[in-house]
Amino acid sequence: MFVLGSETAGLSEEVQSRIAQPLAIPMAGDVESLNVASAAAVLCFELLRRKLS
């Protein structure tokens, strides 16, 4: 299961404390953040890429 936080607020401290393995998407250049739909798309792409490798 994956938990995605909002672009502005992220995740509450209560939710963060329950996450077994946090991860972050590396951002290049002047990009500060992705909206949650874009982050979910990147996550799904990477999971599929790893599965097919």
PyMOL commands that place a pseudoatom at each C-alpha (Angstrom):
pseudoatom trace, name=CA, resn=MET, resi=1, chain=A, elem=C, hetatm=0, pos=[0.000, 0.000, 0.000]
pseudoatom trace, name=CA, resn=PHE, resi=2, chain=A, elem=C, hetatm=0, pos=[1.143, 3.529, -0.748]
pseudoatom trace, name=CA, resn=VAL, resi=3, chain=A, elem=C, hetatm=0, pos=[0.067, 6.705, 1.004]
pseudoatom trace, name=CA, resn=LEU, resi=4, chain=A, elem=C, hetatm=0, pos=[0.402, 9.956, -0.914]
pseudoatom trace, name=CA, resn=GLY, resi=5, chain=A, elem=C, hetatm=0, pos=[0.239, 13.357, 0.740]
pseudoatom trace, name=CA, resn=SER, resi=6, chain=A, elem=C, hetatm=0, pos=[-0.969, 16.627, -0.659]
pseudoatom trace, name=CA, resn=GLU, resi=7, chain=A, elem=C, hetatm=0, pos=[1.454, 18.990, -2.357]
pseudoatom trace, name=CA, resn=THR, resi=8, chain=A, elem=C, hetatm=0, pos=[1.025, 21.665, 0.297]
pseudoatom trace, name=CA, resn=ALA, resi=9, chain=A, elem=C, hetatm=0, pos=[0.374, 19.847, 3.568]
pseudoatom trace, name=CA, resn=GLY, resi=10, chain=A, elem=C, hetatm=0, pos=[2.028, 16.485, 2.962]
pseudoatom trace, name=CA, resn=LEU, resi=11, chain=A, elem=C, hetatm=0, pos=[1.041, 13.859, 5.526]
pseudoatom trace, name=CA, resn=SER, resi=12, chain=A, elem=C, hetatm=0, pos=[-0.029, 14.357, 9.106]
pseudoatom trace, name=CA, resn=GLU, resi=13, chain=A, elem=C, hetatm=0, pos=[2.417, 13.351, 11.822]
pseudoatom trace, name=CA, resn=GLU, resi=14, chain=A, elem=C, hetatm=0, pos=[0.053, 10.523, 12.827]
pseudoatom trace, name=CA, resn=VAL, resi=15, chain=A, elem=C, hetatm=0, pos=[0.097, 9.050, 9.316]
pseudoatom trace, name=CA, resn=GLN, resi=16, chain=A, elem=C, hetatm=0, pos=[3.853, 9.554, 8.970]
pseudoatom trace, name=CA, resn=SER, resi=17, chain=A, elem=C, hetatm=0, pos=[4.447, 7.611, 12.180]
pseudoatom trace, name=CA, resn=ARG, resi=18, chain=A, elem=C, hetatm=0, pos=[2.653, 4.594, 10.696]
pseudoatom trace, name=CA, resn=ILE, resi=19, chain=A, elem=C, hetatm=0, pos=[4.625, 4.437, 7.454]
pseudoatom trace, name=CA, resn=ALA, resi=20, chain=A, elem=C, hetatm=0, pos=[7.093, 1.551, 7.361]
pseudoatom trace, name=CA, resn=GLN, resi=21, chain=A, elem=C, hetatm=0, pos=[9.290, 2.811, 4.527]
pseudoatom trace, name=CA, resn=PRO, resi=22, chain=A, elem=C, hetatm=0, pos=[8.971, 6.432, 3.408]
pseudoatom trace, name=CA, resn=LEU, resi=23, chain=A, elem=C, hetatm=0, pos=[10.158, 7.405, -0.046]
pseudoatom trace, name=CA, resn=ALA, resi=24, chain=A, elem=C, hetatm=0, pos=[10.593, 10.579, -2.028]
pseudoatom trace, name=CA, resn=ILE, resi=25, chain=A, elem=C, hetatm=0, pos=[10.734, 11.406, -5.718]
pseudoatom trace, name=CA, resn=PRO, resi=26, chain=A, elem=C, hetatm=0, pos=[14.023, 13.138, -6.582]
pseudoatom trace, name=CA, resn=MET, resi=27, chain=A, elem=C, hetatm=0, pos=[13.398, 16.555, -8.121]
pseudoatom trace, name=CA, resn=ALA, resi=28, chain=A, elem=C, hetatm=0, pos=[15.750, 18.129, -10.657]
pseudoatom trace, name=CA, resn=GLY, resi=29, chain=A, elem=C, hetatm=0, pos=[16.387, 21.777, -11.379]
pseudoatom trace, name=CA, resn=ASP, resi=30, chain=A, elem=C, hetatm=0, pos=[13.941, 24.354, -10.058]
pseudoatom trace, name=CA, resn=VAL, resi=31, chain=A, elem=C, hetatm=0, pos=[11.045, 21.903, -9.610]
pseudoatom trace, name=CA, resn=GLU, resi=32, chain=A, elem=C, hetatm=0, pos=[9.789, 22.119, -6.029]
pseudoatom trace, name=CA, resn=SER, resi=33, chain=A, elem=C, hetatm=0, pos=[6.979, 19.572, -6.012]
pseudoatom trace, name=CA, resn=LEU, resi=34, chain=A, elem=C, hetatm=0, pos=[4.524, 17.487, -8.021]
pseudoatom trace, name=CA, resn=ASN, resi=35, chain=A, elem=C, hetatm=0, pos=[0.782, 17.393, -7.534]
pseudoatom trace, name=CA, resn=VAL, resi=36, chain=A, elem=C, hetatm=0, pos=[-0.493, 14.127, -6.088]
pseudoatom trace, name=CA, resn=ALA, resi=37, chain=A, elem=C, hetatm=0, pos=[-1.764, 12.807, -9.446]
pseudoatom trace, name=CA, resn=SER, resi=38, chain=A, elem=C, hetatm=0, pos=[1.641, 13.368, -11.070]
pseudoatom trace, name=CA, resn=ALA, resi=39, chain=A, elem=C, hetatm=0, pos=[3.429, 11.779, -8.122]
pseudoatom trace, name=CA, resn=ALA, resi=40, chain=A, elem=C, hetatm=0, pos=[1.139, 8.732, -8.335]
pseudoatom trace, name=CA, resn=ALA, resi=41, chain=A, elem=C, hetatm=0, pos=[1.862, 8.426, -12.066]
pseudoatom trace, name=CA, resn=VAL, resi=42, chain=A, elem=C, hetatm=0, pos=[5.626, 8.539, -11.440]
pseudoatom trace, name=CA, resn=LEU, resi=43, chain=A, elem=C, hetatm=0, pos=[5.273, 5.907, -8.715]
pseudoatom trace, name=CA, resn=CYS, resi=44, chain=A, elem=C, hetatm=0, pos=[3.226, 3.573, -10.933]
pseudoatom trace, name=CA, resn=PHE, resi=45, chain=A, elem=C, hetatm=0, pos=[5.659, 4.014, -13.827]
pseudoatom trace, name=CA, resn=GLU, resi=46, chain=A, elem=C, hetatm=0, pos=[8.639, 3.147, -11.630]
pseudoatom trace, name=CA, resn=LEU, resi=47, chain=A, elem=C, hetatm=0, pos=[6.935, 0.086, -10.121]
pseudoatom trace, name=CA, resn=LEU, resi=48, chain=A, elem=C, hetatm=0, pos=[6.094, -1.218, -13.586]
pseudoatom trace, name=CA, resn=ARG, resi=49, chain=A, elem=C, hetatm=0, pos=[9.593, -0.466, -14.876]
pseudoatom trace, name=CA, resn=ARG, resi=50, chain=A, elem=C, hetatm=0, pos=[11.123, -2.460, -12.025]
pseudoatom trace, name=CA, resn=LYS, resi=51, chain=A, elem=C, hetatm=0, pos=[8.723, -5.345, -12.514]
pseudoatom trace, name=CA, resn=LEU, resi=52, chain=A, elem=C, hetatm=0, pos=[9.534, -5.604, -16.228]
pseudoatom trace, name=CA, resn=SER, resi=53, chain=A, elem=C, hetatm=0, pos=[13.312, -5.321, -15.765]
for i in range(1, 53): cmd.bond("trace and resi %d" % i, "trace and resi %d" % (i + 1))
show_as sticks, trace
zoom trace
